[in-house]
Amino acid sequence: MEQILIVDDEVPIQRMLGRLLEQYGYLCTLASNAQEARLRLGEKEFALILCDVNMPGESGLDLVKHVLTAYPHTAAVMVTGLDNPELAGAALEIGAYGYILKPFESNEILINVANALRRRKLEIENRAHRDRLELTVLERTSALRHAVESLERAEKELRLSREETIQRLAVAAEYRGGATA
């Protein structure tokens, strides 16, 4: 079950979102402001944060920016009453996966939550795959470097062996006798 943190200064909205999402199998934790949300984030890991933009104290955008930096495996969706394209653009720019306007439909919340969680899962898998690829590249680069060093040693030994053979032949040529050619 996915853990969702709902941050909204309007208690009825918090409770309604919590009940709706819990009906669909999500585990919800409620917070009334950014400070309380930061405390909850320190207590357990959340897959998603649903966050209001305008709250007393720290803004939702600042909180989401912090969450996405400090908890990179947590997705964020903004839920707000502010129909402002610039604000929505700013939210998406900092990494929010969605911007839902109040009043909202239940399906709108469920679809945005499901999409955000799916995208989060894909991004986590992508990061893990990239990390594995980087490790593979490092291992193969190291093996290639070792092979090149081995070839360089073999080439040096071969060159020394050739030089020694030429020197021995030269010494042998100096000892040949005139009668024996």
C-alpha positions, 0 to 999 in steps of 0.5 A: 500500500502506498503512503500518501501525505496530504498537506492542506490548511483546510481540515475538511479538504484534508479529511475528504481527500484522506477518506477518498484515497483510503477507500482505494487502498492508499494509506494517508497521513494528514498535515495542516501546514508545511512545518507539520508536513516536514515532521511527518516526512521525518517519521516515514517514507511517503510515495506521494505528497498532495499539497495545497499551494497557499498555506499559512507560513511556508508556501506549498511550492517551497515545501514541494521543492524541499520534498523533491530535493530531500526525498527524491523518491517522493512524487508531488501533486499540487491541489489548490484553489488558485487557477493561475497558469503561471503558478501551475507552470512554476509547480510543474517546473520544480517537479510536481507531477500535477496541478489540480484545481479545487473544487475537484472531482473524485476521479480527477484526484484518483487519476492524478494520484495513480498517474503520479505514482506510476510515473514515480515508479518508472522514474525510480526504475529508470534511476536504478537501471541507469545506476546499474548501467553506470556500474557495468560501464565502470566494470567494463572500462576497468577490464578494458584498462586491465587488458590494454595494460596487459597488451602493453606489457606483452608488446614491451616484452616482445620488443625486448625479446626482438632486440635481444635476438638481434643483438645475439645474431649480431654477436654471432655474426662477429665471431664467424670465421673467414674459412668457415663463413 
